[in-house]
Amino acid sequence: MQIPTISFNHKKSNQAELEIFDLESLYQRENLDHSPHKPHRITFFMMVYIEHGAGEHMVDFKSYPYHSGSIVFVRREQVHAFDFSSKPKGKVIIFTQAFLDQLHANMRLPNYTPTYLNQSRSPVLTLDKNTGISATRIIEEVLKEISRDNVDPLIVMYLFSSFALMLHRLRPEERHDKLSQEQSVKLARFFDLLQVHYEHVRDANWFASQIGTTYKTLNQICKLATDLTAKQMIDAFVTIEMKRRLVVSNATTQQLAYDFGFEDASNFVKYFKNQTEMTPSQFQKQYADPQL
């Protein structure tokens, strides 16, 4: 089984970079080209606001429980799957990198650290009663604005920014407050380089030299931002990508060993097992069941 990749549909969003729709529509539609409750990869960002119901949401092969008042965050390129067993109700907010770029160009918003690499961190945030009421109101205002014939993109951005900042306040682990501006820049540069070179470079010293700092300094920055060392961040990023490729492309161990620069398949298997406590084939079999 190959896991489908779902792209942002600009036609449905009236050529905008943001769309909001009812969660229920995903399990009521019959003409979808994929099954939302089965693993799939997305090329956009997504927030699922659970107004009523409970269940679990799978993100990058780990299930996280949610209930009424929860918001599930899924970042682009992550593999996820919905749980519709309790027929949850709520809103799904999806937006593109282009939308985020527009936001940062027009207003000052905090950047986010790659905390999802720390598997102890949950992508689920539970809102308190007052924040939940405010969140619902802002979402309604965004829907109202984007449904207008003369929609003002700036109003949409300001409303969304208010929503994002309100949630950001509840997620201190996602904030850069512990980092200086210089440290934030170095962390962003490290992560940019990691996304480009992860297939063939897993040496934290190399990344440190590329951003003009020492291994010790890079380690300190990573620990402050994610509670992981630089090497742990590298291994976590690489392992997640290996998992995704094992199920998204149904790649063989031999092919992945080559793709990730290992001398042979046995070294790749050893690395993967060291990170996950299972072999690549054992992991792959979990998602080979046609009933998934």
C-alpha positions in Angstrom: 0.0 0.0 0.0 1.3 3.4 -0.9 0.2 6.3 1.3 -1.2 9.2 -0.8 0.1 12.7 -0.8 -2.7 15.4 -0.5 -2.0 18.8 -1.9 -3.8 22.1 -1.2 -6.8 22.6 -3.6 -6.7 26.3 -4.6 -10.0 25.9 -6.6 -11.9 24.9 -3.5 -10.4 27.9 -1.6 -11.3 30.3 -4.4 -7.6 30.7 -5.2 -6.8 31.7 -1.6 -4.0 30.2 0.5 -6.3 29.3 3.4 -9.5 27.2 3.7 -11.8 26.4 6.6 -14.4 23.6 6.5 -16.4 21.4 8.9 -14.6 18.3 10.2 -17.8 16.3 9.6 -17.6 16.9 5.9 -14.6 14.6 5.7 -16.5 11.6 6.9 -19.8 12.5 5.1 -18.3 13.1 1.6 -18.4 10.1 -0.7 -16.4 11.5 -3.6 -13.1 12.0 -1.9 -10.1 10.7 -3.8 -8.5 9.4 -0.6 -9.7 8.0 2.8 -9.0 10.6 5.5 -9.0 7.9 8.2 -6.1 6.2 6.5 -2.5 7.5 6.6 -1.8 10.2 4.1 0.8 12.9 3.7 0.0 16.6 3.3 1.8 19.4 1.6 0.2 22.2 3.6 -0.3 23.1 7.3 -3.4 22.0 9.2 -5.2 22.7 12.5 -8.1 20.5 13.5 -10.3 22.1 16.2 -12.4 19.5 18.0 -15.6 21.2 19.2 -17.3 18.0 20.2 -16.1 14.4 20.5 -13.1 12.3 21.5 -10.7 10.0 19.8 -7.1 9.7 18.6 -5.2 11.4 15.7 -2.2 9.7 14.2 0.7 12.1 13.4 3.9 10.6 11.9 3.0 7.1 13.0 2.2 7.9 16.7 -1.4 8.3 18.0 -2.4 11.2 20.2 -5.7 11.4 22.2 -8.0 14.4 21.8 -11.3 15.5 23.2 -13.7 18.5 23.1 -11.7 21.7 23.1 -8.5 20.1 21.6 -6.6 21.5 18.6 -4.4 19.1 16.6 -1.5 20.6 14.7 -0.2 18.9 11.6 2.7 20.4 9.7 3.4 20.1 6.0 5.0 16.8 4.8 3.8 15.0 7.9 1.9 11.8 7.6 -1.4 11.7 9.5 -4.8 10.0 9.8 -8.1 11.1 11.2 -10.2 9.1 13.8 -13.9 9.3 13.0 -15.1 6.5 15.3 -16.9 8.9 17.6 -18.1 11.2 14.7 -16.3 14.3 16.1 -17.5 17.7 15.2 -15.3 20.8 14.6 -13.4 22.8 12.1 -10.4 22.0 9.9 -8.2 25.0 9.1 -5.6 24.4 6.3 -3.2 26.9 4.9 -0.1 27.0 2.7 3.5 28.1 3.2 2.7 31.0 0.9 0.0 32.1 3.4 2.5 32.0 6.2 5.0 34.0 4.1 2.4 36.7 3.5 1.7 36.8 7.2 5.3 37.3 8.1 5.7 39.9 5.4 2.8 42.0 6.7 3.0 41.6 10.5 5.3 40.5 13.2 4.6 36.9 14.3 6.8 34.5 16.3 8.6 31.8 14.5 8.1 28.2 15.6 10.8 25.8 16.7 10.8 22.2 15.2 9.6 20.8 18.6 7.7 18.0 16.7 11.1 16.2 16.4 10.9 15.6 20.2 8.5 12.6 20.3 7.6 13.5 23.9 5.9 16.6 22.7 2.3 16.3 21.6 0.8 18.0 18.6 -2.4 18.3 20.5 -3.3 21.4 22.5 -6.3 21.5 24.8 -8.0 25.0 25.2 -9.4 26.3 28.4 -13.1 27.3 28.3 -12.5 31.0 27.7 -9.9 30.4 25.0 -12.2 27.9 23.3 -15.0 30.6 23.2 -12.6 33.1 21.7 -11.2 30.6 19.2 -14.7 29.7 18.0 -15.5 33.4 17.5 -12.4 34.2 15.6 -12.9 31.2 13.3 -16.4 32.4 12.6 -15.1 35.9 11.7 -12.5 34.4 9.3 -15.2 32.3 7.7 -17.5 35.4 7.4 -14.7 37.4 5.8 -13.5 34.8 3.3 -17.1 34.2 2.1 -17.5 37.9 1.1 -17.4 38.8 -2.5 -15.0 41.6 -1.7 -12.8 39.7 0.7 -9.9 41.7 2.2 -6.9 39.4 2.6 -5.4 41.7 5.2 -8.4 41.3 7.4 -8.1 37.5 7.1 -4.4 37.7 8.0 -5.1 39.9 11.1 -7.8 37.6 12.3 -5.7 34.5 11.7 -2.7 36.2 13.5 -4.9 36.9 16.5 -5.9 33.2 16.5 -2.3 32.0 16.1 -1.0 34.3 18.9 -3.7 33.2 21.2 -2.8 29.5 20.7 0.9 30.4 20.8 0.5 31.8 24.3 -0.7 28.3 25.5 2.3 26.5 24.0 5.4 27.8 25.7 7.4 24.9 24.4 6.9 26.3 20.9 8.3 29.7 21.7 11.6 31.3 21.1 11.5 33.3 24.3 14.5 31.3 25.7 16.6 32.2 22.6 18.3 35.4 21.7 17.8 36.8 18.3 21.3 35.5 17.3 20.4 32.0 18.6 17.1 32.0 16.8 18.8 32.8 13.5 21.3 30.0 14.0 18.6 27.5 14.9 16.6 28.5 11.7 19.8 28.2 9.6 20.6 24.8 11.1 17.1 23.5 10.4 17.2 24.9 6.8 20.5 23.1 6.2 19.2 19.9 7.9 16.2 19.8 5.5 18.6 20.0 2.5 21.4 17.7 3.6 19.8 15.1 5.9 20.1 12.3 3.4 23.9 12.3 3.5 25.1 14.4 6.5 24.4 13.3 10.0 27.4 15.0 11.6 26.5 17.8 14.0 30.0 19.3 13.8 29.5 19.8 10.0 26.3 21.6 10.5 27.8 23.8 13.2 30.7 24.8 10.9 28.3 25.6 8.1 26.5 28.2 10.3 29.7 29.6 11.7 29.5 28.3 15.2 30.8 25.5 17.4 29.3 22.1 18.2 29.0 23.1 21.8 27.1 26.3 20.9 24.8 24.5 18.5 24.1 21.9 21.1 23.1 24.6 23.7 20.7 26.3 21.2 19.0 23.0 20.3 18.6 22.0 23.9 17.1 25.3 24.8 14.6 25.1 21.8 13.7 21.5 21.8 15.2 19.7 24.8 17.2 17.7 22.2 20.9 17.8 21.4 21.9 18.7 17.8 22.7 15.0 17.1 19.4 13.9 18.5 17.6 16.5 16.3 19.4 15.2 13.3 18.6 11.6 14.1 15.0 12.4 14.9 14.5 14.3 11.6 16.2 11.5 9.5 14.3 8.7 11.2 10.9 10.4 10.6 11.8 10.9 7.0 12.9 7.2 6.7 9.5 6.2 8.2 7.6 8.3 5.8 9.4 6.9 2.8 9.0 3.4 4.0 5.3 3.8 3.8 4.7 6.6 1.4 6.8 5.2 -1.4 6.9 1.6 -0.2 10.7 1.8 -0.8 12.9 -1.2 -0.2 15.6 -1.4 2.5 18.3 -1.5 -0.2 16.9 1.6 -2.0 16.7 3.6 1.3 20.2 2.5 2.3 21.4 4.1 -1.0 19.2 7.2 -0.7 20.5 7.9 2.8 24.1 7.3 2.0 24.7 4.1 3.9 27.5 1.8 2.7 25.1 -1.2 2.6 21.6 -2.2 3.7 22.8 -3.8 6.9 24.2 -0.5 8.2 20.9 1.2 7.3 18.9 -1.5 9.2 21.2 -1.2 12.2 20.7 2.6 12.3 16.9 2.4 11.9 16.6 -0.3 14.6 18.8 1.7 16.9 16.4 4.7 16.6 13.1 2.8 16.6 13.7 -0.6 18.2 12.4 -2.3 15.1 13.6 -3.2 11.6 12.5 -1.2 8.6 10.5 -4.3 7.4 8.8 -4.7 10.7 7.8 -1.0 10.7 6.7 -1.2 7.0 4.4 -4.2 7.8 2.4 -2.1 10.3 1.1 -0.1 7.3 0.9 -2.9 4.7 -2.5 -4.1 6.0 -5.1 -3.2 3.4 -7.6 -2.7 6.2 -5.6 0.3 7.5 
